[in-house]
Structure formats: C-alpha cells, structure tokens
Amino acid sequence: MQLLAALSVVSSLVLPLPSHATIIDSTVEDGGTLTEAVETLSVTMNEEILQVPGVETANVMTLQDASGNYFGDGCTIVEGPTASMVAALGEAGDYVLGYTVVSADTHPVSGEIAFTWEPPADHEPSPALPQAPVCGEEPEDSAVPEDNDDTAEDPEATENEVAEEPTADDSAQEESAEEGGIPPWVFILVSVAAVALIIGLIIGNWVRARRMRAGWQEEHPDENQSGNNPSR
C-alpha cells in the first residue's frame, strides 16, 4: 500500500511536456506538382498559431524559385492553425514555399515545401523580386532587367550623336544661307580689301611726296646745295 501511494504521488507531480506544432496540411505537398491557379498558398498546423501583437514578422511565409528570386508582397495571414500568403507565382518551374510560425508553446516552427509549378495556358506570371518583400513596403525593382535603349548604352552611338550635333557657327551659317543673307566669308573678303586699299593709299602718298621733293630739288639746285653745304 505504501508503494502504491508513493507511485501515485510521483505520477501526480510529473506534468506532460508540451510538444511543438507540426504541419498536417498544405496547398501543395512537399515534392508535389501544382497545375491549377490558386489564390493563396497555405500551411495548416495541428494547433493554433500564435499571433504576437506588434511583431508582424513572428509568422512569415516566403516563396522562391530555383534562381532564388522572391514572389508575393511579404504579407502572411494567420487564421487559427493556418498561415497563408498570396499565390503570386511566376514562370513555370521549381519553387520552395518557406514558413516560420509560432506554435502554442511559443516556440517558432520552420519548414520548407518544395514543389513544381506547371501553370495553365492563361497564367500571367507575377514579377520576380531580388530581395524578400516586406509587408506594407514597396518592393524593389524586378529581378529581371528591363530592356533599355540600345543607343543609350552604346558609347560609340553616344559619341557619334555628340559629333553630329551642329555647333552655333554651323547653325548661324545654315540660318544665313536659308534666309538668303550674306555668307560670313564675304565680310572677311571685304575687310581684307579695305585694309589693302588703305595701305595702297599710304604708299601712294609717300611715293608722290618723294617725287614732289625730287622735282623741287631739281628746280632749285642752289638752295639744295646751300642747304647741304655746311660751310655756309
């Protein structure tokens, strides 16, 4: 009797240890193939998923393709034992659905579900993202680079465009030619001719003065000699 009483006391003091939550259902099973368009991708646990007030990242779901690109808006919806995200699937291929949820014993439980996506013919692929999106924030640019203008990336094309741009002088000459004005070279020619005329007049006056002086000396030789004779 004493032994049974002791065993009863010991058994009453031993409390059952809490077990972590385990996944019991999901939109697509691990290693499976998804062939139909769905609105959400979800996982269901065997117990309630805790929602920590003020900590939106306590329960997180992610979706990645084989290249490591992310999809979706980063928002995870929790309803009872089920966590779900928008099924923003891209092109056909292999994907991994990752999840981290807080079980009833406050321990986080993480896992991954690998599956193959074979979309229907009318499927419109969602954009791939280089970084994991954050709920409520604008996602970064798409992981697939957009087509840019080839001429903008081609340095030779840019140099040719710069070389072919008309200068101010060229534009002025073209405008003068189109408007019927006098070309600039005409003004240069007239200026050179004017300078040559002035120089010619100066030389002509100098030659004329020399001739006049020589003629006066011939007409007045006495005065010229007296002017050149230092003894007088």
Secondary structure by P-SEA (a helix, b strand, c coil): caaaaaaaaaaaaccbbbbcccccccccccccccccccccccccccbbbbbbccccccbbbbbbccccccccccbbbbcccccccccccccbbbbbbbbcccccccbbbbbbbbbbbbccccccccccccccccccccccccccccccccccccaaaaaaaaaacccaaaaaaaaaaaaccccaaaaaaaaaaaaaaaaaaaaaaaaaaaaaaaaaaaacaaaaaaaacccc
